[in-house]
Amino acid sequence: MPGLIRGLEVLQAFTPETREMTLSDIARRLGTTRSAAFRAVYTLAHHGYLLHDQQTARYTLGPAVLRLGYGYLATRELVEIALPELEKLRDATDWSAHLGVRDGRFVLYMLRVPSHLGLASIVHVGSRLPAAGTTMGRVLLTDLNEDGLLRLYRDETYQNAPGQTPRSLTELVAQWRRDRNADAIVQIGSFETGIASVAAPVRDISGNIVAAINVTRAASGNIADDIEAGVKTEVLRTAAAITRLLGGLPESTATE
């Protein structure tokens, strides 16, 4: 994608020593003509990645660049904060614990703390699974409003959907409405046969769901009783602890 590469080259041309440049300066840095550099510079300025001073005709880096950096730092902070809490959750339940964030229609696994039982898992850090069919993904989708959900899935084909993943937009919206009223999402064999999973949301200082955590384990005859007896409570407690460490308030606390 030449346009994307050119835009990145423009941003990288700015340094602590060279904080301001004219269009001609930028073109020289890139080794190209003014007209060739203009389109990338114009697009970056339009979206806030560059600021243009009309009096001096100079460009500087804009606030959108800071948002990119903040997103990276926030993700690192989230992982670093969540890891010890997920280890405590794993030790308290002996279920494998995970943390994920939404990536479009998928949930991206950022952390995995395996159970001491050493059971095999289909997921690892970097795995992307369908959001509509997994407990963490379903939690993350509840942060969308209905219009946002419809836009996200308007061209979904629903072909080869695993397990009991919704097979139509109508089913998906119905599931989403139920999930919005739940404090945690529980599935037993719905996505992966023989696997039970419980998930809850992690919120930021604004109350938005920025991540989800879950625990998974091979399903057994009394697994539903185990979930209700304590596993669900531990998942909710851990999600609330991570939320507080991020500076947010768990939803139940924020609405009291």
HELIX and SHEET records of a PDB file:
HELIX    1   1 PRO A    2  ALA A   13  1                                  12    
HELIX    2   2 LEU A   23  LEU A   30  1                                   8    
HELIX    3   3 ARG A   34  HIS A   46  1                                  13    
HELIX    4   4 PRO A   63  THR A   93  1                                  31    
HELIX    5   5 ALA A  131  GLY A  133  5                                   3    
HELIX    6   6 THR A  135  LEU A  141  1                                   7    
HELIX    7   7 GLU A  146  TYR A  153  1                                   8    
HELIX    8   8 LEU A  169  ARG A  180  1                                  12    
HELIX    9   9 ILE A  223  ASP A  226  1                                   4    
HELIX   10  10 ILE A  227  VAL A  231  3                                   5    
HELIX   11  11 LYS A  232  LEU A  245  1                                  14    
HELIX   12  12 GLU A  251  ALA A  254  1                                   4    
SHEET    1   A 3 MET A  21  THR A  22  0                                        
SHEET    2   A 3 ARG A  58  LEU A  61 -1                                        
SHEET    3   A 3 LEU A  50  ASP A  53 -1                                        
SHEET    1   B 6 ARG A 128  PRO A 130  0                                        
SHEET    2   B 6 PHE A 106  VAL A 113 -1                                        
SHEET    3   B 6 SER A  96  ASP A 103 -1                                        
SHEET    4   B 6 ILE A 209  ALA A 218 -1                                        
SHEET    5   B 6 ILE A 195  ARG A 203 -1                                        
SHEET    6   B 6 ILE A 185  ILE A 188 -1                                        
END                                                                             
